[in-house]
Amino acid sequence: MKVALFIPCYIDQFYPQVGIATLQLLEKLGCNVSFPLQQTCCGQPMANSGFASLSKGCDVNFVENFSGFDYIVAPSGSCVLHVKEHLRDEKRPEVAQKIRIGIYELTEFLTDILKVENINASFPYKVGLHNSCHGQRGLQLSSMTERMLPEFSKPEQLLSMVKGIQLSKPKRNDECCGFGGTFCVSEEAVSVKMGKDRIKEHDANEVEYITGGDTSCLMHLEGILKRQGSKVKTIHIAEILNSGL
């Protein structure tokens, strides 16, 4: 199984430890992982800001770097969803199509492809789980309260295998944290209020950490926590699943 590791901009620039944890986790679970060195942004920021036409270079570069692999894995539901829905290459449409089908968010890959049933990890802390919108509603990593379907959660399924963890969910389990990419810039006040509401519900559960699958959402919450002087920390799910392995 040839697996390519795609590391989004936020992780590359601000949270490299998340990329390292993802690589170590995949290798310990038996994957032959490659990291294409010329990879760059997937183009999501431009597309979300109304400049999709300017992201064609990102598409071409992505296809050049990630063709020829069985699977592509990234610790980011947001970027994976963008690639799945928007990656195009006019000169190599079939290759782009194969990449769109073969790219997976980390927890999705572990549950659906590797079918992990046991993770020898330990994280003895009280942890609150945050569901990011793109992962939940776009990739369907977990169930949504607005749909009358059986409840499920791929991230929660994996976290339940971690020794010592005390996992809790906020009362409004699938509400947005307010980050929303450029939304947090164009609608700063609304974004911050939404983030504070999320943190308030996690505080009610007396958590020590807030985890999730997108560093962008976690960074947004982390900024609010620090400004509030809170002792609660944020941590990517890859770091928890890789802890103590």
C-alpha positions in Angstrom: 0.0 0.0 0.0 1.6 3.2 -1.2 0.4 6.1 0.9 1.3 9.8 0.3 1.2 12.2 3.2 -0.4 15.6 2.4 0.3 18.3 5.0 -1.8 21.4 4.8 -0.4 24.9 5.2 -1.6 25.5 8.8 0.2 22.4 9.9 3.3 23.0 7.9 3.7 26.6 9.1 2.4 26.5 12.7 1.9 23.0 13.9 4.6 20.7 12.4 4.2 18.3 15.3 0.8 17.3 13.9 2.4 16.3 10.6 5.1 14.3 12.5 2.5 12.6 14.6 0.5 11.7 11.5 3.5 10.2 9.8 4.6 8.2 12.8 1.0 6.9 13.4 0.6 5.7 9.8 4.0 4.0 9.7 3.3 2.3 13.0 0.1 1.0 11.6 2.0 -0.6 8.7 1.8 2.0 5.9 4.6 2.7 3.5 4.4 6.5 3.6 5.9 9.0 1.1 6.1 12.8 1.5 6.2 14.6 -1.8 8.6 17.4 -1.2 7.2 19.9 -3.7 3.7 19.9 -2.3 2.2 23.3 -1.5 -1.3 24.7 -0.7 -4.3 22.8 -2.1 -5.8 26.2 -3.2 -8.7 26.2 -0.7 -8.1 29.8 0.7 -8.2 31.3 -2.8 -11.3 29.3 -3.9 -13.2 30.1 -0.7 -12.5 33.8 -1.2 -14.0 33.8 -4.7 -10.7 33.5 -6.6 -10.9 29.8 -7.7 -9.5 30.7 -11.1 -6.2 31.7 -9.4 -5.9 28.2 -7.8 -5.2 26.4 -11.1 -1.5 26.4 -10.4 -2.1 24.7 -7.1 -4.2 22.1 -8.8 -1.5 21.3 -11.3 1.1 21.1 -8.7 -1.0 18.9 -6.5 -1.6 16.4 -9.4 2.1 16.4 -10.2 3.0 15.6 -6.6 0.3 13.1 -5.7 -0.2 11.0 -8.8 0.8 7.3 -8.6 -0.2 6.6 -5.0 -2.8 4.1 -3.8 -4.0 6.6 -1.2 -3.4 10.2 -0.1 -3.9 11.0 3.6 -4.1 14.4 5.4 -4.8 15.4 9.0 -7.3 17.9 7.8 -11.0 17.4 6.9 -11.2 20.9 5.4 -8.4 20.5 2.9 -9.4 16.9 2.0 -12.9 18.1 1.2 -11.6 20.9 -1.0 -9.5 18.5 -3.0 -12.3 15.9 -3.3 -14.7 18.5 -4.6 -12.6 20.9 -6.6 -9.3 19.4 -7.9 -9.1 19.8 -11.6 -6.3 19.3 -14.3 -7.4 20.0 -17.9 -4.4 18.1 -19.3 -4.7 15.1 -16.9 -8.4 14.8 -15.9 -8.3 11.1 -15.2 -5.3 11.5 -12.9 -7.1 14.3 -11.0 -10.2 12.1 -10.8 -8.2 9.3 -9.3 -6.7 11.6 -6.7 -10.1 13.0 -5.7 -11.3 9.5 -5.1 -8.1 8.4 -3.3 -7.7 11.2 -0.8 -8.8 10.6 2.8 -8.9 12.5 6.0 -6.8 10.8 8.7 -9.6 9.3 10.9 -11.6 8.4 7.8 -8.5 6.5 6.5 -7.9 4.7 9.8 -11.5 3.5 10.2 -12.6 2.9 6.5 -9.4 1.7 4.8 -7.1 0.3 7.5 -10.1 -0.7 9.6 -8.2 -0.1 12.8 -9.7 -2.0 15.8 -7.0 -1.4 18.4 -4.7 1.6 19.1 -2.0 1.1 21.7 -2.1 4.7 22.8 -2.4 6.3 26.2 -3.6 9.8 27.0 -4.9 10.1 30.7 -6.7 13.4 30.5 -10.2 14.8 30.2 -10.7 15.7 26.6 -13.4 17.5 24.7 -14.1 16.5 21.1 -14.8 19.3 18.6 -16.4 18.3 15.3 -15.2 20.5 12.4 -17.9 21.4 9.9 -16.1 20.2 6.7 -15.3 16.9 8.3 -18.7 16.3 9.7 -21.0 17.6 7.0 -18.7 17.4 4.0 -16.9 14.1 4.6 -19.5 12.6 7.0 -17.0 11.7 9.6 -19.8 11.8 12.2 -23.5 12.0 12.4 -25.4 15.3 12.3 -28.3 16.2 14.7 -30.3 17.7 11.9 -30.6 14.3 10.2 -32.6 11.4 11.6 -29.9 8.8 11.1 -28.1 6.4 13.5 -25.5 8.2 15.6 -21.8 7.6 14.7 -18.4 9.3 14.9 -15.2 8.0 13.4 -13.0 10.3 15.5 -14.8 9.2 18.7 -14.5 5.6 17.6 -10.8 5.9 17.5 -10.4 8.0 20.6 -12.4 5.3 22.6 -9.5 3.0 22.0 -7.0 5.3 23.8 -6.1 4.1 27.3 -6.9 6.5 30.2 -8.8 9.1 28.1 -12.0 10.7 29.5 -13.8 11.9 26.5 -16.7 14.4 26.6 -18.8 16.2 24.0 -20.3 19.7 24.3 -24.0 20.0 24.6 -24.4 21.3 21.1 -22.2 18.7 19.7 -22.1 19.7 16.0 -22.1 23.4 16.2 -19.5 25.5 14.3 -16.5 27.0 16.2 -16.7 30.2 14.1 -13.4 29.9 12.3 -14.7 29.4 8.8 -11.5 30.3 7.0 -11.7 33.9 5.8 -15.0 34.3 7.7 -12.9 34.8 10.9 -11.4 37.9 9.2 -14.4 39.3 7.5 -16.8 38.7 10.4 -14.4 38.8 13.3 -16.9 39.7 16.0 -19.3 36.9 15.1 -16.5 34.4 14.7 -15.1 35.2 18.1 -18.5 34.9 19.8 -19.1 31.5 18.2 -15.7 30.3 19.4 -16.4 31.6 22.9 -19.7 29.7 22.9 -17.9 26.5 22.0 -15.3 27.0 24.7 -18.0 27.7 27.3 -19.6 24.3 26.7 -16.3 22.5 26.9 -15.5 24.4 30.1 -18.8 23.1 31.6 -17.4 19.6 31.1 -14.1 20.6 32.9 -11.9 19.4 30.1 -8.1 19.7 30.1 -7.8 19.4 26.3 -9.9 20.1 23.3 -9.2 17.9 20.3 -10.4 17.7 16.7 -9.3 16.9 13.2 -8.6 20.4 11.8 -5.7 22.5 13.1 -7.4 25.6 11.7 -10.4 25.2 14.0 -8.2 24.3 16.9 -6.0 27.4 16.3 -9.1 29.6 16.4 -10.1 28.0 19.8 -6.6 28.1 21.1 -6.4 31.9 20.4 -9.5 32.5 22.4 -8.4 30.2 25.2 -5.1 32.1 25.6 -6.8 35.5 25.6 -9.0 34.2 28.4 -6.1 33.0 30.4 -7.5 29.5 30.3 -5.4 26.4 31.2 -7.3 24.3 28.7 -5.1 23.3 25.8 -5.8 22.2 22.2 -4.3 19.1 20.6 -4.9 17.5 17.2 -6.4 14.0 17.3 -3.3 12.6 15.5 -1.2 13.6 18.5 -3.5 11.7 20.9 -3.7 8.6 18.7 0.1 8.6 18.4 0.8 9.1 22.1 2.4 6.2 23.9 2.4 4.0 20.8 
